[in-house]
């Protein structure tokens, strides 16, 4: 059987990076009450310089507020929808790719 995960490029796509950033912001807020960009980039395992353009794009898309680095309602909906996609993908993998 072919392992699809090994064939896939290990690089994260834009949606996955958006999800990871929003999740890091959410988790940082829950854990510490205050979200700092430095802590977010450590959680992402992405350099600070590479993270900044993604933060700018998320702000333009109205998914985050950069003034207090928080997730907007639209960002929360994205997180919920992306989690649904990941759950569905896991079910499909279990159903079709399990031995």
N, C-alpha and C positions, 0 to 999 in steps of 0.2 A: 504494500500500500504506500502511496506517495504521501509524504508529510507536507501538507500545504504550508504550514507555519514556517518550515525551514526554507521553503522556496521564496517566501515573501521577503522583500527587502526589510531589513531591521530598522530603517529610518521611519520616524513617525510622520504621518501626513499632517496637513494643516488642521483638519478637524480634531485629530487626536491631540495635537499640541494645544489647541484651544481648550479641549476638554481637560487636559492635564493642568493648564494654567488656572482655569476656573475652579477645578477641584482643589488645587493648592491654595488658592485664595480663600475658598470656603473652609478648608481644614485649618488654615492658619487663623482665621477669624474665630472658629470654634475653640481651637486650642489656646489661643493667646488673647483674643479680644481685639487685638490690633494687628493689622496686616502690613508688613513691610516688604518692599520689593526684593530685598536681599534674601529674606527667608523664603519667599516664593521661588526665586531662582534656584536656591539650594534644593528645594523639594523636587524641582523639575529635572535636575541634572542637565541643565542647559545654561550656557554662559549668560551672564548678565546682558552683554551686548547683543546676543542673539534673541534674548527674551524681549527687549524693549520694542522692536517693531511689531511683535505680536500683541503686546499691551496696547500700542497705538491703534492697531487694527481692531482689537476688541472694543476699544473706546469708540472708534468710528462706527462700529456696528451696534453700539449702544448695549453691549453685554456687560461692560464694567464701567465704573466711575473711577477715574484715576485720582481725583482729588483726595479721596479717602481710601482708595484701592478697595472697592467693594463690588460685589456682583449685583447687577440690576435684575429686574424681573425677567427681562428677555434672556439674560445669562442663566438664570435659574431654570427657565424653560428648556434652554439648550442642554443643560446638564441632565435634566430629567429625560429628555428625548434621546440623548446619546446613551444614557444608561439603558434605556429600553432596547436600543439597537444592539448594545453589547450583550444584553441578556438573551436576545433572540439569536445572535451569532453563537453564543455558548450552547444554546439548545440545539441548533443545527449541527454544530461540531459534534456534540454528544450523540445525536441521532444518527448521523451519517458517517462520521469518521472514527467512531469507537470500534475497537475489535471485539 
